[in-house]
Amino acid sequence: MAESSSAFFQKLRPKFLDWEPPTEEEKALEVKARRDAKAAELQKVTALAQAREAERAALRKRRSEAKARAKKMARG
């Protein structure tokens, strides 16, 4: 069965001609999605920084305790 010429030319029609600008609701959803993504990224970065700082603090504490033990052993 051969397709009609109108169907053939409809398939050839570029899709960008059917584009419609986003509605206000779609724009608002996009803004909210970007805001949520930014907040999630900030939370992730903050958590990583806190973990790194806690690790550094633990390392400083271990070093100071080791120095104190070494000093005590040197004296005693």
C-alpha positions, -999 to +999 in steps of 0.1 A: +000+000+000+015+033-010+013+062+014-004+094+003+017+124-007+004+145+022+016+118+047+050+116+029+055+153+031+043+154+067+071+129+076+096+151+058+085+183+077+113+193+101+103+188+138+117+223+149+087+239+130+064+223+156+084+238+186+065+259+211+080+281+238+079+267+273+049+277+294+054+297+326+047+265+346+075+247+327+099+276+332+091+276+369+097+238+371+130+242+354+140+270+378+130+248+408+149+218+394+181+239+389+177+254+424+173+219+439+203+206+420+224+235+432+213+230+468+221+193+466+255+200+452+262+225+479+251+200+506+274+174+491+304+197+489+297+209+525+295+173+538+328+165+520+345+195+535+332+186+570+344+151+566+378+163+555+381+187+584+371+160+609+398+137+594+424+164+597+413+171+633+416+134+642+451+133+626+462+164+646+449+148+678+467+115+671+499+134+664+497+155+696+490+124+716+519+106+700+542+136+708+529+136+744+536+099+748+571+103+733+578+132+757+566+111+786+588+082+776+618+104+772+614+118+807+606+085+824 
